[in-house]
Amino acid sequence: MSPWPRSGSIQRRHRHHNAFHDVVRDARRDGQGDARSPIAPSLAESWTMAADGLSYTFVLRPGVSFHNGEPVTAEDVKFSFERYRGASHQLMKDRVATVETSDALHVHFRLKAPWPDFLTFYTGASGAGWIVPKKYVEQVGEAGFKKAPIGAGPYKFVSFTPGLELACEAFEGYWRKIPAIKRLVFKVIPMKPRGWRPCSVARSISPIPSVANSPNSSSARRPHHQAAVGSAPFWLYFPEQWDPKSPWHDQRVRQAVSLAIDRKTMNEALTLGHSI
């Protein structure tokens, strides 16, 4: 449940979204936004990039609190970024010079050089934007935080039994709409014995096939099953483009490859046409 280390799995991303919250969010996660404007406000109600591209300023939403009642502040955002050790950690560390707070609601990221992909990595390609309470983490330590994590998302942690289940409850102090479902239990079912029927065991257990895990499985295509469509970024990244000696350094080569990709067929084959 800690924002780091973080894998790219959709299931883990939704578990984090249930308990933690990000400064800004990928708007496509809940069906909003598009390729031109994929980022939407979350804990930060607004953000601006400096004209020289060397800094980003986020203005936090006032009146938002963590699950323990403590307010979400700019210091928590700064602490969460500096604490992060998950995916793309080294890349962001190499490109971000400092993180500064001018008051409780303003946080400034100063870059070593202009980096157009900063928001992409901060909001989607890493877990650095998931905010945890600085005071609480320092009080209980990393081990204590892993046992009883606290965030600012719609659901708060209740219990975790390794290999069996994770239980969460709706956070009544959530700043957006309070969840209608008051309790979530993620159960681990490693295999299905012959004749197993989850609804015959308990009416509260419902099998939801994931498009990301088995998009073309018979389960995902059954008419009485509602596939769980999650959100996660998928891309091909060529670090060789920064090497002047590499053919990928030529923008025309990258554009030619992009034009050669059959996105429609890939979309249908991998996610049943749900990708955008």
C-alpha positions in Angstrom: 0.0 0.0 0.0 3.0 2.3 0.1 3.3 4.5 -3.0 6.8 3.0 -3.5 8.0 0.7 -4.8 5.3 0.8 -7.4 4.6 -1.5 -10.3 2.6 -0.6 -13.4 -0.3 -2.9 -12.7 -3.8 -1.5 -13.0 -5.0 -3.4 -9.9 -2.2 -1.9 -7.8 -2.9 1.6 -9.2 -6.6 1.4 -8.2 -5.6 0.2 -4.7 -3.4 3.2 -4.4 -6.1 5.5 -5.8 -8.5 4.2 -3.2 -6.3 5.0 -0.3 -3.9 7.7 -1.4 -4.4 10.7 -3.7 -2.3 12.5 -6.2 -1.4 16.2 -6.7 -2.9 16.1 -10.1 -4.5 13.2 -11.9 -4.7 11.5 -15.3 -8.2 12.7 -16.4 -8.5 9.6 -18.6 -8.6 7.4 -15.5 -12.3 8.2 -14.9 -13.2 8.7 -18.5 -12.5 12.5 -18.7 -9.9 14.3 -20.6 -8.3 13.4 -23.9 -4.9 13.2 -25.6 -4.8 17.0 -25.8 -5.6 17.6 -22.1 -5.0 14.4 -20.2 -4.3 16.0 -16.8 -7.0 17.3 -14.4 -7.0 18.9 -10.9 -7.0 16.7 -7.9 -5.3 17.7 -4.6 -3.9 20.6 -6.6 -6.7 22.8 -7.9 -4.3 24.5 -10.4 -0.7 24.5 -11.6 1.4 26.7 -13.9 4.7 26.2 -15.8 7.2 29.1 -15.9 7.7 30.7 -19.3 11.3 29.4 -19.4 10.1 25.8 -18.6 12.3 25.6 -15.6 9.7 25.5 -12.8 6.2 24.3 -12.0 4.0 25.8 -9.3 1.1 23.8 -7.8 -1.7 25.5 -5.7 -3.2 22.9 -3.4 -6.9 22.7 -2.7 -7.7 24.2 0.7 -9.6 22.2 3.4 -8.4 18.7 2.3 -7.4 16.3 5.1 -5.8 12.9 5.4 -7.6 10.0 6.9 -6.3 10.9 10.4 -7.7 14.4 10.2 -4.4 16.2 9.5 -4.5 18.8 6.7 -2.8 18.1 3.4 -0.1 20.7 3.0 2.7 21.7 0.6 5.2 20.1 3.0 3.5 16.8 2.6 3.8 17.1 -1.2 7.5 18.0 -0.9 8.1 15.2 1.6 6.3 12.6 -0.6 8.3 13.5 -3.7 11.7 13.4 -1.8 10.7 10.1 -0.1 9.7 8.4 -3.3 12.0 5.5 -4.5 9.8 3.8 -7.0 9.6 3.7 -10.8 11.4 6.6 -12.6 12.8 7.8 -9.3 16.4 8.3 -10.6 15.2 10.0 -13.7 13.2 12.6 -11.7 16.0 13.0 -9.2 18.4 13.8 -12.0 16.1 16.4 -13.6 14.5 18.1 -10.6 16.8 20.5 -8.8 14.7 21.5 -5.8 11.2 21.3 -4.4 10.2 24.4 -2.4 7.2 25.5 -0.4 6.3 29.2 0.0 3.3 28.5 2.2 1.0 25.7 3.2 -0.8 25.6 -0.2 2.0 26.4 -2.7 4.7 24.0 -3.8 7.4 24.8 -6.5 9.3 22.2 -8.5 12.5 23.7 -10.0 14.1 21.8 -12.8 17.7 21.7 -13.9 16.7 22.1 -17.5 13.4 22.4 -19.4 11.6 19.0 -19.3 8.4 18.8 -21.3 7.6 15.4 -19.9 7.7 16.4 -16.2 3.9 16.3 -15.7 3.7 13.0 -17.6 6.2 11.3 -15.2 4.9 13.1 -12.1 1.3 12.2 -12.7 1.3 8.9 -14.6 4.6 7.2 -15.2 5.5 7.1 -11.5 4.0 7.1 -8.0 5.8 10.3 -7.0 2.6 12.3 -7.1 0.8 10.1 -4.5 0.8 12.1 -1.3 1.4 10.8 2.2 1.3 12.7 5.5 4.8 13.7 6.5 4.1 14.1 10.2 2.5 10.6 10.5 5.3 8.8 8.5 8.0 10.4 10.6 6.1 9.5 13.7 5.5 5.8 13.0 8.5 5.2 10.6 8.4 3.3 7.3 7.7 -0.1 8.9 4.7 1.4 10.8 3.4 3.1 7.7 3.4 -0.1 5.8 1.4 -1.8 8.5 -1.1 1.1 8.8 -0.9 3.4 5.8 -2.7 6.8 5.7 -3.6 8.8 2.6 -6.3 11.3 1.4 -8.2 9.1 -1.0 -11.9 8.0 -0.9 -11.1 4.8 1.1 -9.1 4.4 4.2 -7.1 1.4 5.2 -8.7 -1.1 7.7 -6.7 -4.3 7.6 -4.4 -6.4 5.4 -3.9 -10.2 5.6 -1.0 -11.1 3.3 -2.1 -13.6 0.6 -5.8 -13.4 1.7 -7.4 -9.9 1.6 -7.2 -6.2 1.9 -10.0 -4.3 3.6 -10.9 -0.6 3.2 -13.7 1.6 4.4 -15.1 4.8 2.8 -13.5 8.0 4.2 -16.4 10.2 5.4 -14.1 13.3 5.2 -13.2 12.8 1.6 -13.1 16.2 -0.2 -14.9 14.9 -3.4 -18.1 12.7 -3.4 -18.1 10.3 -0.5 -18.2 6.7 -1.9 -21.7 5.0 -1.9 -20.0 1.7 -1.2 -18.9 1.9 2.4 -16.6 -1.1 2.5 -14.3 -2.7 0.0 -12.6 -6.1 0.4 -10.0 -7.2 -2.2 -9.8 -10.9 -1.9 -7.0 -13.0 -3.3 -8.3 -16.1 -5.2 -5.3 -17.8 -6.7 -7.2 -20.6 -8.4 -10.7 -21.7 -9.2 -11.5 -25.3 -8.0 -13.7 -27.3 -10.3 -17.3 -26.3 -9.9 -16.3 -23.1 -8.0 -18.9 -20.4 -8.1 -18.1 -17.2 -6.2 -21.7 -16.0 -5.9 -22.7 -19.3 -4.3 -20.1 -18.8 -1.6 -21.1 -15.2 -0.7 -23.4 -12.8 -2.4 -20.9 -10.0 -1.7 -18.2 -11.7 -3.8 -18.4 -10.8 -7.5 -15.9 -12.0 -10.1 -14.8 -9.0 -12.3 -12.6 -10.0 -15.2 -9.9 -7.4 -15.9 -9.4 -6.3 -19.5 -5.8 -5.7 -18.8 -5.1 -9.2 -17.6 -7.1 -11.3 -20.0 -8.7 -9.1 -22.7 -9.5 -11.9 -25.1 -10.4 -14.5 -22.5 -13.9 -16.1 -22.7 -14.6 -14.7 -19.2 -14.1 -11.1 -20.4 -16.4 -11.6 -23.4 -19.3 -13.3 -21.6 -22.4 -11.1 -21.9 -23.3 -11.4 -18.1 -19.8 -10.3 -17.1 -18.9 -6.6 -16.8 -15.2 -6.2 -17.6 -13.3 -3.9 -15.3 -11.7 -1.3 -17.5 -8.8 0.4 -15.7 -6.5 3.2 -16.7 -2.7 3.0 -17.2 -0.3 4.5 -19.6 1.2 2.4 -22.4 4.0 3.7 -24.6 7.2 2.9 -26.3 10.1 5.0 -25.1 13.4 5.3 -27.0 16.1 6.7 -24.7 18.4 6.4 -27.7 16.7 9.5 -29.2 18.9 11.6 -27.0 22.1 10.1 -28.5 23.2 12.1 -31.6 24.8 8.9 -33.0 21.6 6.9 -32.9 19.1 6.7 -35.8 16.3 7.4 -33.3 17.8 10.9 -32.8 16.3 11.8 -36.2 12.8 13.0 -35.6 11.8 11.8 -39.0 12.6 8.2 -38.1 10.5 8.4 -35.0 7.6 9.9 -36.9 7.9 7.2 -39.6 7.7 4.5 -37.0 4.8 6.2 -35.3 2.9 6.3 -38.6 3.6 2.6 -39.2 2.0 1.5 -36.0 -1.5 0.1 -36.5 -3.1 1.6 -33.4 -6.6 0.5 -34.2 -5.7 -3.2 -34.5 -3.5 -3.1 -31.3 -6.4 -1.4 -29.5 -8.9 -4.1 -30.5 -6.4 -7.0 -29.8 -5.1 -5.8 -26.4 -8.0 -3.9 -24.7 -11.1 -4.8 -26.8 -11.2 -1.2 -28.2 -11.2 0.5 -24.8 -7.9 2.4 -25.2 -7.8 6.0 -26.3 
